[in-house]
């Protein structure tokens, strides 16, 4: 579980962008490339300690593996009561 505020902020930004890319019709392979690039940039600029980047990576990959994060809301129609 992430506890560092800056790491949590990156997690939120990254997962929001993942959902946005998915809704725009990007394939999971393309989304994974985006995630890899984002994490690589974090490693290169040394904004976060390396162990925090690893924790972020684990949580984001877990997010990607969970199919419930990518389901559209199922609307239920009300039935008339006679």
N, C-alpha and C positions, 0 to 999 in steps of 0.2 A: 504494500500500500504506500502510495506517495504521501510524503509529509512536508516536503520543502515547498514553500509558496511559489517560487519561480518554476519549479518542476511541474507543479499542479497547473500553473498558467499555461505552460507549454503543452501539457496533456490536453487541456481543454481546447486550446487553439487547434491542435493537431486532430483531435477527434471531431471537432466541428467541421474542419476542412475535409476530413474523410467522408463524413455524411454528405456534405455539399457536393463533393466529387461524385459520389455514388448516385445522388439524385440527378446529376447532370448526365448520367449514363456512362461514366467511365467504368472500365472493367477493373476487377480486383487486381490484376497484374499491374495496371497503370497506377492504381491507388498505392499499391505496395512500393512501386518506384518512387512515388511522391514521399512516402513515409521514410524510405531509405535515404533519400536525398535530404530530407529535413533533419534526420538524426545525424547524418554525416556532417551537415553544417554545424549542428550543435557541438559535435566533437571537435571540429576544426577551429571554431572561434573561442572555445574554452569558456563559454558562459556558465556552464554547469560542470560540477565535478564529474569525472568519468563514471563513477559508480551511480550517480544520479541519472546520467544518460542511459546506463544499462537498465536501471529500474524503470525509467520512462519507456524504453524500448519493450521491455517485458509486458508492461501494462497496455501499451498500444497494440502489440501483437495479440494479446488476449482479447482486446476490444475487436480487432479485425476477425478473430476466429468465432466470435459470438454472433450467430445468425440473427438473433433478436434485435441487434443494433441496426439492421438493415431492412427490417420489415416496415412496410408502409402501414399507417394506421388503418385498421379495418373498421369501416363504418357499419354500424348496425342500423337497419331500418326498423322503425316501430311498426308493429302490426296493429291493425284496427281491432278493437274489442267490440264485438257486436252485442 
